[in-house]
Amino acid sequence: MDIPSVKNEDQYEALRDKGYSKEKSARIANSPNSGKKGGKAKPYEDWTKDELYKQAQNVGIDGRSKMNKSELIKALRNN
């Protein structure tokens, strides 16, 4: 089995257990804020549509180019 290089092995394995693909699990586990506690970021409602789009792109949300701001927020929260 060829496992991609990941920064946060525990998070990668947890995502794989949830059914995420190897690629998506590695991408999320390698994100700059991987494994850090939340609470310091501003709420998605305060983000610009462009910021939301880039975040959706980072986590691999399909169909993001056709989404409006509220749809991007919903997709990010349910991802």
WOLINZI-V626103 format. One record per residue. N is the residue number from 1. RES is the residue in one small letter. PSI is psi in radians with two decimals (NA if undefined). Layout:
n={N;N}
res={RES;RES}
psi={PSI;PSI}
This chain:
n={1;2;3;4;5;6;7;8;9;10;11;12;13;14;15;16;17;18;19;20;21;22;23;24;25;26;27;28;29;30;31;32;33;34;35;36;37;38;39;40;41;42;43;44;45;46;47;48;49;50;51;52;53;54;55;56;57;58;59;60;61;62;63;64;65;66;67;68;69;70;71;72;73;74;75;76;77;78;79}
res={m;d;i;p;s;v;k;n;e;d;q;y;e;a;l;r;d;k;g;y;s;k;e;k;s;a;r;i;a;n;s;p;n;s;g;k;k;g;g;k;a;k;p;y;e;d;w;t;k;d;e;l;y;k;q;a;q;n;v;g;i;d;g;r;s;k;m;n;k;s;e;l;i;k;a;l;r;n;n}
psi={2.29;1.76;2.24;2.69;2.19;2.60;-0.62;1.57;-0.73;-0.77;-0.72;-0.86;-0.69;-0.71;-0.70;-0.71;-0.51;-0.12;0.10;2.64;2.84;-0.77;-0.83;-0.71;-0.76;-0.71;-0.76;-0.79;-0.37;0.01;2.64;-0.58;0.32;2.21;-0.01;2.60;2.56;-2.91;-0.28;-0.30;2.60;2.68;2.62;-0.56;-0.42;-0.11;2.69;2.83;-0.67;-0.73;-0.73;-0.74;-0.79;-0.68;-0.74;-0.66;-0.75;-0.64;0.03;0.65;2.14;2.59;0.17;-0.52;-0.36;0.00;2.55;-3.14;-0.82;-0.60;-0.65;-0.75;-0.83;-0.78;-0.72;-0.67;-0.48;0.06;NA}
